[in-house]
Amino acid sequence: MTNQFNNQIFAFTKQLTDSAFKAQSLALKSLETVADLQLKALEQQASVSAEFVAEAMEARDINALRSLWEKGSSLNRDNAERTVAVSQEIIAITQKTAESLNALVQEQRQAANDAATAPVGAAKKAAAK
């Protein structure tokens, strides 16, 4: 009886650690993808901003400042659009990760239910004989 109980505990523990490892792998992969997206967006934004600052340093007359003002407005709009696009991608990645984790939890729950009911079914069959 104790041996059977220990086997069930060990099987459940192995299943739990396997699921935890899968969940951690999913979360880290998602985090890596999000960090990569944010880093690329930051690099692009820094590059464009550096170009704008360099152009601003070269402005010598009022016409150059006017064109700089228009370019600055356009730059802000482009940065905002890029930020929204990256945010949408991050939300999609987060949602996909959440769905994968939910599927993993459902799988774990079903395996735990099967593991709990299997000995009961075996005991019923043994009692019926």
C-alpha positions as CSV (number, residue, x, y, z in Angstrom):
1,M,0.0,0.0,0.0
2,T,2.8,2.4,0.9
3,N,4.7,1.5,-2.2
4,Q,1.7,2.2,-4.4
5,F,1.2,5.6,-2.6
6,N,4.9,6.5,-3.1
7,N,4.7,5.5,-6.8
8,Q,1.7,7.8,-7.2
9,I,3.4,10.7,-5.4
10,F,6.6,10.2,-7.5
11,A,4.6,10.1,-10.8
12,F,2.7,13.2,-9.8
13,T,5.8,15.0,-8.8
14,K,7.5,14.1,-12.1
15,Q,4.5,15.3,-14.1
16,L,4.4,18.5,-12.1
17,T,8.1,19.3,-12.7
18,D,7.8,18.5,-16.4
19,S,4.9,20.9,-16.7
20,A,6.7,23.5,-14.7
21,F,9.7,23.2,-17.0
22,K,7.5,23.5,-20.1
23,A,5.7,26.6,-18.6
24,Q,9.1,28.2,-17.8
25,S,10.3,27.5,-21.3
26,L,7.2,29.1,-22.8
27,A,7.5,32.1,-20.6
28,L,11.2,32.6,-21.3
29,K,10.7,32.2,-25.0
30,S,7.9,34.8,-24.9
31,L,10.0,37.2,-22.8
32,E,12.9,36.8,-25.2
33,T,10.7,37.6,-28.2
34,V,9.2,40.6,-26.4
35,A,12.6,41.9,-25.4
36,D,13.9,41.5,-29.0
37,L,11.0,43.5,-30.4
38,Q,11.5,46.3,-27.9
39,L,15.2,46.4,-28.5
40,K,14.7,46.6,-32.2
41,A,12.2,49.4,-31.8
42,L,14.5,51.3,-29.4
43,E,17.4,51.0,-31.8
44,Q,15.3,52.3,-34.7
45,Q,13.9,55.1,-32.6
46,A,17.4,56.1,-31.4
47,S,18.7,56.1,-34.9
48,V,16.0,58.2,-36.3
49,S,16.2,60.6,-33.4
50,A,20.0,60.9,-33.8
51,E,19.5,61.8,-37.4
52,F,17.0,64.4,-36.4
53,V,19.3,66.0,-33.8
54,A,22.1,66.0,-36.3
55,E,19.9,67.8,-38.8
56,A,18.7,70.2,-36.1
57,M,22.4,71.1,-35.4
58,E,22.9,72.1,-39.0
59,A,19.8,74.4,-39.2
60,R,21.1,77.9,-39.9
61,D,18.1,79.9,-41.1
62,I,14.3,80.2,-40.6
63,N,13.4,78.0,-43.6
64,A,15.6,75.2,-42.2
65,L,13.8,75.5,-38.9
66,R,10.4,75.4,-40.6
67,S,11.3,72.2,-42.4
68,L,12.8,70.9,-39.2
69,W,9.5,71.6,-37.4
70,E,7.6,69.6,-40.0
71,K,10.1,66.8,-39.9
72,G,9.9,66.7,-36.1
73,S,6.1,66.4,-36.3
74,S,6.4,63.6,-38.8
75,L,9.0,61.9,-36.7
76,N,6.8,62.0,-33.6
77,R,3.9,60.6,-35.6
78,D,6.1,57.8,-37.0
79,N,7.4,57.0,-33.6
80,A,3.9,56.8,-32.1
81,E,2.8,54.5,-35.0
82,R,5.8,52.3,-34.4
83,T,5.1,52.2,-30.7
84,V,1.5,51.1,-31.3
85,A,2.6,48.4,-33.8
86,V,5.2,47.0,-31.4
87,S,2.6,47.1,-28.5
88,Q,0.2,45.2,-30.6
89,E,2.8,42.6,-31.4
90,I,3.7,42.3,-27.8
91,I,0.0,41.8,-26.9
92,A,-0.3,39.1,-29.5
93,I,2.7,37.3,-28.2
94,T,1.5,37.6,-24.6
95,Q,-1.9,36.3,-25.6
96,K,-0.4,33.3,-27.5
97,T,1.8,32.5,-24.5
98,A,-1.2,32.7,-22.2
99,E,-3.2,30.3,-24.4
100,S,-0.2,27.9,-24.4
101,L,0.1,28.1,-20.7
102,N,-3.7,27.5,-20.3
103,A,-3.4,24.4,-22.6
104,L,-0.6,23.2,-20.4
105,V,-2.7,23.7,-17.3
106,Q,-5.6,21.8,-18.8
107,E,-3.2,19.0,-19.8
108,Q,-1.8,18.9,-16.3
109,R,-5.3,18.8,-14.8
110,Q,-6.5,16.0,-17.1
111,A,-3.4,14.0,-16.3
112,A,-3.9,14.5,-12.5
113,N,-7.5,13.4,-12.8
114,D,-6.5,10.3,-14.8
115,A,-3.8,9.5,-12.3
116,A,-6.2,9.9,-9.4
117,T,-9.0,7.8,-10.9
118,A,-6.8,5.0,-12.3
119,P,-6.1,3.4,-8.8
120,V,-9.8,3.7,-7.9
121,G,-10.8,1.9,-11.2
122,A,-8.2,-0.8,-10.5
123,A,-9.4,-1.2,-7.0
124,K,-13.0,-1.6,-8.2
125,K,-12.0,-4.2,-10.8
126,A,-10.0,-6.1,-8.1
127,A,-13.0,-6.0,-5.7
128,A,-15.4,-7.2,-8.4
129,K,-13.3,-10.3,-9.1
